[in-house]
Amino acid sequence: LKSKFIKIACNSSIVLACRVSPKQKAEIVNIIRGKEPLAVTLAIGDGANDVNMITAAHLGIGIKGLEGQQASRASDYAITQFKHLKDLLFVHGRECCRKNGYCICYSFYKNMLLVMPFFWFGFYS
């Protein structure tokens, strides 16, 4: 049964776990991380029962709510409502990717300008 679950979970893009124990949630994340080492796992939780899953994932998002703030304290990112998840992923994630790309291009340009005079000096001397 476990091997069938792993096969189905690895072929799907999203795995949702509802009405399972906290240990089982963390075990699902650890199974996916072990089976697919290049896959990035994201865990979203809103209560104390989701803390194990959030800490086991690569990226954990905790939602502050009626169940307390244990999930938001254990997470990488904390949001107040589930509707803010779209902004976090699509606005801030895209902006971070764009800024990192700009920084990499700037670093290559800066290093090229730094090295070229040494290269030309060595070539002509």
N, CA, C and O atoms as CSV, one atom per row, in Angstrom:
chain,resi,resn,atom,element,x,y,z
A,1,LEU,N,N,0.823,-1.196,0.000
A,1,LEU,CA,C,0.000,0.000,0.000
A,1,LEU,C,C,0.869,1.264,0.000
A,1,LEU,O,O,0.543,2.255,-0.653
A,2,LYS,N,N,1.986,1.210,0.747
A,2,LYS,CA,C,2.871,2.361,0.817
A,2,LYS,C,C,3.537,2.632,-0.533
A,2,LYS,O,O,3.673,3.786,-0.940
A,3,SER,N,N,3.945,1.580,-1.217
A,3,SER,CA,C,4.592,1.772,-2.521
A,3,SER,C,C,3.613,2.336,-3.551
A,3,SER,O,O,4.006,3.132,-4.403
A,4,LYS,N,N,2.347,1.932,-3.480
A,4,LYS,CA,C,1.336,2.490,-4.393
A,4,LYS,C,C,1.110,3.974,-4.104
A,4,LYS,O,O,0.970,4.779,-5.025
A,5,PHE,N,N,1.077,4.328,-2.815
A,5,PHE,CA,C,0.903,5.736,-2.454
A,5,PHE,C,C,2.077,6.576,-2.938
A,5,PHE,O,O,1.885,7.675,-3.458
A,6,ILE,N,N,3.280,6.066,-2.771
A,6,ILE,CA,C,4.471,6.796,-3.216
A,6,ILE,C,C,4.437,6.991,-4.725
A,6,ILE,O,O,4.763,8.069,-5.222
A,7,LYS,N,N,4.043,5.955,-5.451
A,7,LYS,CA,C,3.974,6.046,-6.912
A,7,LYS,C,C,2.950,7.088,-7.351
A,7,LYS,O,O,3.221,7.879,-8.253
A,8,ILE,N,N,1.781,7.096,-6.724
A,8,ILE,CA,C,0.738,8.068,-7.069
A,8,ILE,C,C,1.166,9.478,-6.667
A,8,ILE,O,O,0.959,10.432,-7.417
A,9,ALA,N,N,1.760,9.605,-5.488
A,9,ALA,CA,C,2.178,10.930,-5.002
A,9,ALA,C,C,3.289,11.520,-5.861
A,9,ALA,O,O,3.298,12.726,-6.107
A,10,CYS,N,N,4.211,10.706,-6.316
A,10,CYS,CA,C,5.310,11.216,-7.143
A,10,CYS,C,C,4.842,11.606,-8.540
A,10,CYS,O,O,5.457,12.463,-9.175
A,11,ASN,N,N,3.770,10.996,-9.028
A,11,ASN,CA,C,3.239,11.335,-10.348
A,11,ASN,C,C,2.300,12.531,-10.324
A,11,ASN,O,O,1.967,13.074,-11.377
A,12,SER,N,N,1.872,12.946,-9.150
A,12,SER,CA,C,0.976,14.099,-9.059
A,12,SER,C,C,1.771,15.352,-8.697
A,12,SER,O,O,2.875,15.273,-8.158
A,13,SER,N,N,1.186,16.509,-9.006
A,13,SER,CA,C,1.886,17.759,-8.704
A,13,SER,C,C,1.581,18.263,-7.299
A,13,SER,O,O,2.374,19.017,-6.734
A,14,ILE,N,N,0.457,17.866,-6.726
A,14,ILE,CA,C,0.054,18.314,-5.390
A,14,ILE,C,C,-0.432,17.120,-4.583
A,14,ILE,O,O,-1.154,16.264,-5.095
A,15,VAL,N,N,-0.037,17.070,-3.333
A,15,VAL,CA,C,-0.524,16.042,-2.417
A,15,VAL,C,C,-1.171,16.751,-1.240
A,15,VAL,O,O,-0.505,17.504,-0.529
A,16,LEU,N,N,-2.461,16.520,-1.024
A,16,LEU,CA,C,-3.182,17.107,0.103
A,16,LEU,C,C,-3.426,16.028,1.141
A,16,LEU,O,O,-3.833,14.915,0.807
A,17,ALA,N,N,-3.179,16.355,2.395
A,17,ALA,CA,C,-3.380,15.407,3.485
A,17,ALA,C,C,-4.381,15.999,4.473
A,17,ALA,O,O,-4.075,16.959,5.179
A,18,CYS,N,N,-5.556,15.427,4.515
A,18,CYS,CA,C,-6.599,15.887,5.439
A,18,CYS,C,C,-6.980,14.744,6.366
A,18,CYS,O,O,-6.988,13.580,5.966
A,19,ARG,N,N,-7.289,15.081,7.583
A,19,ARG,CA,C,-7.739,14.119,8.587
A,19,ARG,C,C,-6.726,13.016,8.853
A,19,ARG,O,O,-7.091,11.852,9.020
A,20,VAL,N,N,-5.453,13.389,8.890
A,20,VAL,CA,C,-4.404,12.444,9.266
A,20,VAL,C,C,-3.653,13.014,10.465
A,20,VAL,O,O,-3.743,14.207,10.757
A,21,SER,N,N,-2.930,12.168,11.142
A,21,SER,CA,C,-2.219,12.602,12.348
A,21,SER,C,C,-1.013,13.464,11.958
A,21,SER,O,O,-0.549,13.401,10.820
A,22,PRO,N,N,-0.502,14.272,12.905
A,22,PRO,CA,C,0.680,15.092,12.612
A,22,PRO,C,C,1.898,14.276,12.195
A,22,PRO,O,O,2.672,14.711,11.343
A,23,LYS,N,N,2.072,13.108,12.782
A,23,LYS,CA,C,3.192,12.253,12.420
A,23,LYS,C,C,3.064,11.764,10.975
A,23,LYS,O,O,4.059,11.685,10.254
A,24,GLN,N,N,1.847,11.439,10.558
A,24,GLN,CA,C,1.635,10.982,9.188
A,24,GLN,C,C,1.875,12.106,8.180
A,24,GLN,O,O,2.391,11.866,7.089
A,25,LYS,N,N,1.500,13.333,8.547
A,25,LYS,CA,C,1.747,14.472,7.663
A,25,LYS,C,C,3.239,14.669,7.447
A,25,LYS,O,O,3.682,14.862,6.314
A,26,ALA,N,N,4.017,14.622,8.519
A,26,ALA,CA,C,5.472,14.762,8.405
A,26,ALA,C,C,6.069,13.588,7.641
A,26,ALA,O,O,7.031,13.765,6.893
A,27,GLU,N,N,5.518,12.404,7.815
A,27,GLU,CA,C,6.025,11.233,7.109
A,27,GLU,C,C,5.776,11.336,5.603
A,27,GLU,O,O,6.613,10.907,4.808
A,28,ILE,N,N,4.642,11.897,5.209
A,28,ILE,CA,C,4.358,12.095,3.785
A,28,ILE,C,C,5.402,13.029,3.174
A,28,ILE,O,O,5.925,12.762,2.092
A,29,VAL,N,N,5.696,14.115,3.867
A,29,VAL,CA,C,6.698,15.070,3.360
A,29,VAL,C,C,8.066,14.405,3.282
A,29,VAL,O,O,8.781,14.583,2.296
A,30,ASN,N,N,8.439,13.649,4.297
A,30,ASN,CA,C,9.747,12.983,4.297
A,30,ASN,C,C,9.845,11.916,3.205
A,30,ASN,O,O,10.914,11.726,2.625
A,31,ILE,N,N,8.744,11.220,2.919
A,31,ILE,CA,C,8.741,10.219,1.846
A,31,ILE,C,C,8.970,10.892,0.502
A,31,ILE,O,O,9.771,10.420,-0.304
A,32,ILE,N,N,8.266,11.997,0.259
A,32,ILE,CA,C,8.419,12.712,-1.007
A,32,ILE,C,C,9.835,13.276,-1.133
A,32,ILE,O,O,10.435,13.211,-2.206
A,33,ARG,N,N,10.366,13.824,-0.051
A,33,ARG,CA,C,11.738,14.364,-0.081
A,33,ARG,C,C,12.760,13.270,-0.332
A,33,ARG,O,O,13.753,13.500,-1.023
A,34,GLY,N,N,12.534,12.085,0.215
A,34,GLY,CA,C,13.464,10.980,0.016
A,34,GLY,C,C,13.375,10.374,-1.372
A,34,GLY,O,O,14.392,9.993,-1.950
A,35,LYS,N,N,12.175,10.282,-1.909
A,35,LYS,CA,C,11.977,9.650,-3.212
A,35,LYS,C,C,12.341,10.580,-4.362
A,35,LYS,O,O,12.913,10.135,-5.357
A,36,GLU,N,N,12.017,11.863,-4.240
A,36,GLU,CA,C,12.295,12.859,-5.281
A,36,GLU,C,C,13.230,13.924,-4.703
A,36,GLU,O,O,12.745,14.947,-4.221
A,37,PRO,N,N,14.552,13.723,-4.733
A,37,PRO,CA,C,15.468,14.674,-4.082
A,37,PRO,C,C,15.501,16.058,-4.730
A,37,PRO,O,O,15.876,17.027,-4.070
A,38,LEU,N,N,15.121,16.175,-5.998
A,38,LEU,CA,C,15.124,17.481,-6.657
A,38,LEU,C,C,13.817,18.245,-6.479
A,38,LEU,O,O,13.751,19.433,-6.796
A,39,ALA,N,N,12.795,17.593,-5.984
A,39,ALA,CA,C,11.500,18.253,-5.777
A,39,ALA,C,C,11.563,19.146,-4.540
A,39,ALA,O,O,12.192,18.797,-3.542
A,40,VAL,N,N,10.910,20.289,-4.619
A,40,VAL,CA,C,10.833,21.211,-3.489
A,40,VAL,C,C,9.465,21.030,-2.837
A,40,VAL,O,O,8.433,21.123,-3.502
A,41,THR,N,N,9.467,20.774,-1.540
A,41,THR,CA,C,8.213,20.544,-0.837
A,41,THR,C,C,7.762,21.819,-0.128
A,41,THR,O,O,8.568,22.545,0.453
A,42,LEU,N,N,6.475,22.068,-0.188
A,42,LEU,CA,C,5.852,23.219,0.457
A,42,LEU,C,C,4.764,22.696,1.374
A,42,LEU,O,O,3.896,21.938,0.941
A,43,ALA,N,N,4.801,23.094,2.639
A,43,ALA,CA,C,3.787,22.683,3.599
A,43,ALA,C,C,3.089,23.913,4.142
A,43,ALA,O,O,3.733,24.887,4.533
A,44,ILE,N,N,1.761,23.861,4.161
A,44,ILE,CA,C,0.952,24.970,4.656
A,44,ILE,C,C,0.106,24.445,5.802
A,44,ILE,O,O,-0.602,23.450,5.652
A,45,GLY,N,N,0.179,25.112,6.946
A,45,GLY,CA,C,-0.584,24.668,8.093
A,45,GLY,C,C,-1.061,25.831,8.932
A,45,GLY,O,O,-0.534,26.940,8.849
A,46,ASP,N,N,-2.084,25.552,9.753
A,46,ASP,CA,C,-2.657,26.623,10.562
A,46,ASP,C,C,-2.760,26.304,12.043
A,46,ASP,O,O,-3.315,27.100,12.801
A,47,GLY,N,N,-2.249,25.177,12.469
A,47,GLY,CA,C,-2.383,24.833,13.877
A,47,GLY,C,C,-1.197,24.046,14.389
A,47,GLY,O,O,-0.234,23.795,13.664
A,48,ALA,N,N,-1.284,23.658,15.664
A,48,ALA,CA,C,-0.192,22.926,16.300
A,48,ALA,C,C,-0.011,21.544,15.694
A,48,ALA,O,O,1.087,20.990,15.742
A,49,ASN,N,N,-1.075,20.977,15.123
A,49,ASN,CA,C,-0.961,19.648,14.523
A,49,ASN,C,C,-0.197,19.673,13.201
A,49,ASN,O,O,0.135,18.610,12.676
A,50,ASP,N,N,0.090,20.840,12.651
A,50,ASP,CA,C,0.801,20.953,11.381
A,50,ASP,C,C,2.279,21.303,11.556
A,50,ASP,O,O,2.997,21.426,10.563
A,51,VAL,N,N,2.742,21.463,12.774
A,51,VAL,CA,C,4.122,21.903,13.020
A,51,VAL,C,C,5.132,20.884,12.504
A,51,VAL,O,O,6.131,21.271,11.899
A,52,ASN,N,N,4.897,19.589,12.726
A,52,ASN,CA,C,5.832,18.563,12.249
A,52,ASN,C,C,5.946,18.581,10.728
A,52,ASN,O,O,7.040,18.442,10.180
A,53,MET,N,N,4.822,18.752,10.055
A,53,MET,CA,C,4.820,18.792,8.597
A,53,MET,C,C,5.551,20.029,8.091
A,53,MET,O,O,6.304,19.949,7.121
A,54,ILE,N,N,5.338,21.169,8.739
A,54,ILE,CA,C,5.964,22.423,8.316
A,54,ILE,C,C,7.476,22.358,8.488
A,54,ILE,O,O,8.219,22.819,7.621
A,55,THR,N,N,7.932,21.798,9.584
A,55,THR,CA,C,9.379,21.716,9.814
A,55,THR,C,C,10.045,20.663,8.929
A,55,THR,O,O,11.242,20.762,8.658
A,56,ALA,N,N,9.298,19.661,8.477
A,56,ALA,CA,C,9.875,18.630,7.613
A,56,ALA,C,C,10.012,19.095,6.173
A,56,ALA,O,O,10.853,18.570,5.443
A,57,ALA,N,N,9.215,20.061,5.744
A,57,ALA,CA,C,9.223,20.510,4.349
A,57,ALA,C,C,10.375,21.484,4.092
A,57,ALA,O,O,10.946,22.058,5.019
A,58,HIS,N,N,10.696,21.652,2.811
A,58,HIS,CA,C,11.708,22.637,2.434
A,58,HIS,C,C,11.240,24.041,2.770
A,58,HIS,O,O,12.010,24.856,3.278
A,59,LEU,N,N,9.984,24.319,2.487
A,59,LEU,CA,C,9.418,25.637,2.701
A,59,LEU,C,C,8.126,25.477,3.482
A,59,LEU,O,O,7.217,24.772,3.044
A,60,GLY,N,N,8.039,26.124,4.630
A,60,GLY,CA,C,6.847,26.024,5.461
A,60,GLY,C,C,6.153,27.362,5.597
A,60,GLY,O,O,6.794,28.386,5.835
A,61,ILE,N,N,4.839,27.347,5.443
A,61,ILE,CA,C,4.038,28.556,5.582
A,61,ILE,C,C,3.018,28.308,6.689
A,61,ILE,O,O,2.228,27.365,6.622
A,62,GLY,N,N,3.046,29.158,7.695
A,62,GLY,CA,C,2.111,29.059,8.801
A,62,GLY,C,C,1.059,30.144,8.718
A,62,GLY,O,O,1.360,31.295,8.402
A,63,ILE,N,N,-0.170,29.772,9.002
A,63,ILE,CA,C,-1.282,30.712,8.961
A,63,ILE,C,C,-1.718,30.989,10.399
A,63,ILE,O,O,-2.063,30.073,11.144
A,64,LYS,N,N,-1.695,32.267,10.772
A,64,LYS,CA,C,-2.162,32.657,12.094
A,64,LYS,C,C,-3.680,32.606,12.088
A,64,LYS,O,O,-4.323,33.156,11.194
A,65,GLY,N,N,-4.246,31.953,13.074
A,65,GLY,CA,C,-5.698,31.829,13.073
A,65,GLY,C,C,-6.246,31.481,14.431
A,65,GLY,O,O,-5.624,31.738,15.462
A,66,LEU,N,N,-7.439,30.884,14.412
A,66,LEU,CA,C,-8.130,30.545,15.647
A,66,LEU,C,C,-7.459,29.404,16.403
A,66,LEU,O,O,-7.615,29.293,17.619
A,67,GLU,N,N,-6.727,28.569,15.708
A,67,GLU,CA,C,-6.081,27.424,16.353
A,67,GLU,C,C,-4.792,27.789,17.069
A,67,GLU,O,O,-4.166,26.919,17.676
A,68,GLY,N,N,-4.383,29.028,17.017
A,68,GLY,CA,C,-3.166,29.457,17.697
A,68,GLY,C,C,-2.091,29.862,16.719
A,68,GLY,O,O,-2.313,29.925,15.510
A,69,GLN,N,N,-0.908,30.138,17.271
A,69,GLN,CA,C,0.188,30.623,16.442
A,69,GLN,C,C,1.373,29.662,16.416
A,69,GLN,O,O,2.478,30.054,16.039
A,70,GLN,N,N,1.159,28.419,16.809
A,70,GLN,CA,C,2.265,27.463,16.811
A,70,GLN,C,C,2.797,27.234,15.395
A,70,GLN,O,O,4.009,27.149,15.195
A,71,ALA,N,N,1.907,27.134,14.425
A,71,ALA,CA,C,2.332,26.893,13.040
A,71,ALA,C,C,3.097,28.086,12.491
A,71,ALA,O,O,4.089,27.915,11.782
A,72,SER,N,N,2.648,29.280,12.811
A,72,SER,CA,C,3.344,30.465,12.294
A,72,SER,C,C,4.703,30.654,12.960
A,72,SER,O,O,5.612,31.217,12.349
A,73,ARG,N,N,4.857,30.197,14.191
A,73,ARG,CA,C,6.154,30.287,14.866
A,73,ARG,C,C,7.157,29.279,14.310
A,73,ARG,O,O,8.357,29.554,14.277
A,74,ALA,N,N,6.677,28.119,13.875
A,74,ALA,CA,C,7.560,27.074,13.367
A,74,ALA,C,C,7.823,27.197,11.873
A,74,ALA,O,O,8.641,26.454,11.332
A,75,SER,N,N,7.152,28.111,11.201
A,75,SER,CA,C,7.230,28.185,9.743
A,75,SER,C,C,8.331,29.133,9.269
A,75,SER,O,O,8.890,29.907,10.046
A,76,ASP,N,N,8.621,29.047,7.978
A,76,ASP,CA,C,9.563,29.966,7.344
A,76,ASP,C,C,8.891,31.305,7.065
A,76,ASP,O,O,9.506,32.360,7.218
A,77,TYR,N,N,7.635,31.257,6.657
A,77,TYR,CA,C,6.848,32.457,6.389
A,77,TYR,C,C,5.526,32.338,7.130
A,77,TYR,O,O,4.947,31.255,7.216
A,78,ALA,N,N,5.058,33.449,7.659
A,78,ALA,CA,C,3.785,33.470,8.373
A,78,ALA,C,C,2.850,34.473,7.707
A,78,ALA,O,O,3.247,35.598,7.401
A,79,ILE,N,N,1.608,34.057,7.485
A,79,ILE,CA,C,0.594,34.944,6.913
A,79,ILE,C,C,-0.615,34.922,7.831
A,79,ILE,O,O,-0.787,33.992,8.620
A,80,THR,N,N,-1.451,35.944,7.729
A,80,THR,CA,C,-2.596,36.035,8.621
A,80,THR,C,C,-3.827,35.329,8.081
A,80,THR,O,O,-4.636,34.812,8.852
A,81,GLN,N,N,-3.977,35.303,6.764
A,81,GLN,CA,C,-5.134,34.647,6.163
A,81,GLN,C,C,-4.688,33.834,4.963
A,81,GLN,O,O,-3.647,34.104,4.365
A,82,PHE,N,N,-5.486,32.838,4.618
A,82,PHE,CA,C,-5.143,31.959,3.510
A,82,PHE,C,C,-5.142,32.698,2.176
A,82,PHE,O,O,-4.425,32.307,1.254
A,83,LYS,N,N,-5.936,33.760,2.064
A,83,LYS,CA,C,-5.996,34.496,0.799
A,83,LYS,C,C,-4.698,35.247,0.498
A,83,LYS,O,O,-4.474,35.636,-0.648
A,84,HIS,N,N,-3.845,35.458,1.492
A,84,HIS,CA,C,-2.563,36.131,1.268
A,84,HIS,C,C,-1.514,35.198,0.670
A,84,HIS,O,O,-0.421,35.640,0.315
A,85,LEU,N,N,-1.835,33.932,0.559
A,85,LEU,CA,C,-0.904,32.966,-0.009
A,85,LEU,C,C,-0.630,33.258,-1.484
A,85,LEU,O,O,0.495,33.077,-1.950
A,86,LYS,N,N,-1.634,33.701,-2.211
A,86,LYS,CA,C,-1.460,34.029,-3.631
A,86,LYS,C,C,-0.448,35.162,-3.796
A,86,LYS,O,O,0.435,35.094,-4.651
A,87,ASP,N,N,-0.582,36.201,-2.976
A,87,ASP,CA,C,0.375,37.313,-3.047
A,87,ASP,C,C,1.783,36.863,-2.687
A,87,ASP,O,O,2.754,37.281,-3.318
A,88,LEU,N,N,1.892,36.020,-1.681
A,88,LEU,CA,C,3.203,35.544,-1.246
A,88,LEU,C,C,3.900,34.752,-2.348
A,88,LEU,O,O,5.094,34.941,-2.578
A,89,LEU,N,N,3.183,33.882,-3.024
A,89,LEU,CA,C,3.798,33.032,-4.031
A,89,LEU,C,C,4.005,33.734,-5.363
A,89,LEU,O,O,5.077,33.631,-5.959
A,90,PHE,N,N,2.982,34.452,-5.838
A,90,PHE,CA,C,3.037,34.972,-7.201
A,90,PHE,C,C,3.609,36.377,-7.306
A,90,PHE,O,O,4.138,36.737,-8.358
A,91,VAL,N,N,3.522,37.175,-6.261
A,91,VAL,CA,C,4.071,38.529,-6.319
A,91,VAL,C,C,5.479,38.545,-5.739
A,91,VAL,O,O,6.431,38.919,-6.424
A,92,HIS,N,N,5.613,38.144,-4.488
A,92,HIS,CA,C,6.920,38.200,-3.834
A,92,HIS,C,C,7.877,37.151,-4.397
A,92,HIS,O,O,9.074,37.412,-4.519
A,93,GLY,N,N,7.369,35.979,-4.736
A,93,GLY,CA,C,8.222,34.948,-5.325
A,93,GLY,C,C,8.753,35.361,-6.683
A,93,GLY,O,O,9.927,35.140,-6.983
A,94,ARG,N,N,7.913,35.953,-7.502
A,94,ARG,CA,C,8.323,36.429,-8.832
A,94,ARG,C,C,9.319,37.578,-8.712
A,94,ARG,O,O,10.306,37.638,-9.445
A,95,GLU,N,N,9.048,38.488,-7.778
A,95,GLU,CA,C,9.940,39.641,-7.580
A,95,GLU,C,C,11.312,39.182,-7.098
A,95,GLU,O,O,12.330,39.727,-7.526
A,96,CYS,N,N,11.351,38.198,-6.222
A,96,CYS,CA,C,12.625,37.661,-5.732
A,96,CYS,C,C,13.404,37.014,-6.870
A,96,CYS,O,O,14.618,37.191,-6.973
A,97,CYS,N,N,12.722,36.275,-7.712
A,97,CYS,CA,C,13.376,35.630,-8.858
A,97,CYS,C,C,13.940,36.684,-9.810
A,97,CYS,O,O,15.057,36.534,-10.306
A,98,ARG,N,N,13.188,37.732,-10.066
A,98,ARG,CA,C,13.637,38.793,-10.962
A,98,ARG,C,C,14.859,39.513,-10.389
A,98,ARG,O,O,15.814,39.783,-11.117
A,99,LYS,N,N,14.835,39.820,-9.104
A,99,LYS,CA,C,15.957,40.515,-8.477
A,99,LYS,C,C,17.207,39.648,-8.437
A,99,LYS,O,O,18.314,40.154,-8.621
A,100,ASN,N,N,17.048,38.356,-8.199
A,100,ASN,CA,C,18.203,37.463,-8.209
A,100,ASN,C,C,18.822,37.371,-9.594
A,100,ASN,O,O,20.046,37.343,-9.726
A,101,GLY,N,N,17.989,37.325,-10.628
A,101,GLY,CA,C,18.493,37.307,-11.996
A,101,GLY,C,C,19.255,38.574,-12.338
A,101,GLY,O,O,20.301,38.517,-12.984
A,102,TYR,N,N,18.738,39.717,-11.911
A,102,TYR,CA,C,19.413,40.993,-12.140
A,102,TYR,C,C,20.760,41.026,-11.413
A,102,TYR,O,O,21.749,41.514,-11.961
A,103,CYS,N,N,20.800,40.520,-10.207
A,103,CYS,CA,C,22.041,40.502,-9.417
A,103,CYS,C,C,23.092,39.598,-10.067
A,103,CYS,O,O,24.276,39.932,-10.070
A,104,ILE,N,N,22.672,38.470,-10.609
A,104,ILE,CA,C,23.609,37.557,-11.271
A,104,ILE,C,C,24.187,38.210,-12.529
A,104,ILE,O,O,25.391,38.140,-12.773
A,105,CYS,N,N,23.325,38.840,-13.321
A,105,CYS,CA,C,23.817,39.529,-14.529
A,105,CYS,C,C,24.777,40.657,-14.166
A,105,CYS,O,O,25.798,40.836,-14.831
A,106,TYR,N,N,24.464,41.414,-13.124
A,106,TYR,CA,C,25.338,42.490,-12.675
A,106,TYR,C,C,26.686,41.942,-12.213
A,106,TYR,O,O,27.728,42.539,-12.485
A,107,SER,N,N,26.666,40.804,-11.512
A,107,SER,CA,C,27.921,40.213,-11.030
A,107,SER,C,C,28.806,39.770,-12.182
A,107,SER,O,O,30.019,39.975,-12.140
A,108,PHE,N,N,28.218,39.161,-13.217
A,108,PHE,CA,C,29.002,38.766,-14.382
A,108,PHE,C,C,29.599,39.988,-15.071
A,108,PHE,O,O,30.769,39.975,-15.451
A,109,TYR,N,N,28.808,41.034,-15.232
A,109,TYR,CA,C,29.274,42.255,-15.885
A,109,TYR,C,C,30.409,42.892,-15.087
A,109,TYR,O,O,31.422,43.299,-15.657
A,110,LYS,N,N,30.240,42.978,-13.774
A,110,LYS,CA,C,31.255,43.572,-12.904
A,110,LYS,C,C,32.551,42.765,-12.943
A,110,LYS,O,O,33.637,43.337,-13.039
A,111,ASN,N,N,32.441,41.461,-12.870
A,111,ASN,CA,C,33.639,40.620,-12.898
A,111,ASN,C,C,34.338,40.690,-14.256
A,111,ASN,O,O,35.566,40.643,-14.322
A,112,MET,N,N,33.566,40.800,-15.337
A,112,MET,CA,C,34.172,40.918,-16.656
A,112,MET,C,C,34.945,42.232,-16.770
A,112,MET,O,O,36.053,42.253,-17.306
A,113,LEU,N,N,34.374,43.315,-16.275
A,113,LEU,CA,C,35.077,44.600,-16.319
A,113,LEU,C,C,36.313,44.603,-15.431
A,113,LEU,O,O,37.286,45.296,-15.729
A,114,LEU,N,N,36.289,43.855,-14.370
A,114,LEU,CA,C,37.435,43.780,-13.476
A,114,LEU,C,C,38.570,42.951,-14.077
A,114,LEU,O,O,39.738,43.291,-13.889
A,115,VAL,N,N,38.257,41.889,-14.784
A,115,VAL,CA,C,39.261,40.956,-15.276
A,115,VAL,C,C,39.828,41.372,-16.631
A,115,VAL,O,O,40.991,41.088,-16.916
A,116,MET,N,N,39.045,42.030,-17.463
A,116,MET,CA,C,39.502,42.356,-18.820
A,116,MET,C,C,40.785,43.189,-18.859
A,116,MET,O,O,41.646,42.885,-19.684
A,117,PRO,N,N,40.975,44.218,-18.026
A,117,PRO,CA,C,42.267,44.932,-18.070
A,117,PRO,C,C,43.458,44.036,-17.746
A,117,PRO,O,O,44.516,44.177,-18.359
A,118,PHE,N,N,43.307,43.125,-16.799
A,118,PHE,CA,C,44.389,42.198,-16.482
A,118,PHE,C,C,44.664,41.262,-17.657
A,118,PHE,O,O,45.818,40.950,-17.954
A,119,PHE,N,N,43.608,40.820,-18.317
A,119,PHE,CA,C,43.760,39.943,-19.466
A,119,PHE,C,C,44.511,40.641,-20.590
A,119,PHE,O,O,45.443,40.073,-21.159
A,120,TRP,N,N,44.112,41.876,-20.917
A,120,TRP,CA,C,44.770,42.611,-22.001
A,120,TRP,C,C,46.214,42.977,-21.632
A,120,TRP,O,O,47.105,42.928,-22.479
A,121,PHE,N,N,46.435,43.338,-20.378
A,121,PHE,CA,C,47.809,43.619,-19.944
A,121,PHE,C,C,48.692,42.394,-20.074
A,121,PHE,O,O,49.825,42.495,-20.545
A,122,GLY,N,N,48.195,41.249,-19.667
A,122,GLY,CA,C,48.965,40.012,-19.780
A,122,GLY,C,C,49.184,39.595,-21.220
A,122,GLY,O,O,50.230,39.036,-21.549
A,123,PHE,N,N,48.218,39.857,-22.082
A,123,PHE,CA,C,48.339,39.494,-23.492
A,123,PHE,C,C,49.390,40.326,-24.210
A,123,PHE,O,O,50.142,39.795,-25.026
A,124,TYR,N,N,49.457,41.652,-23.914
A,124,TYR,CA,C,50.383,42.526,-24.615
A,124,TYR,C,C,51.755,42.629,-23.964
A,124,TYR,O,O,52.674,43.179,-24.571
A,125,SER,N,N,51.921,42.121,-22.751
A,125,SER,CA,C,53.233,42.277,-22.106
A,125,SER,C,C,54.111,41.062,-22.281
A,125,SER,O,O,55.242,41.042,-21.795
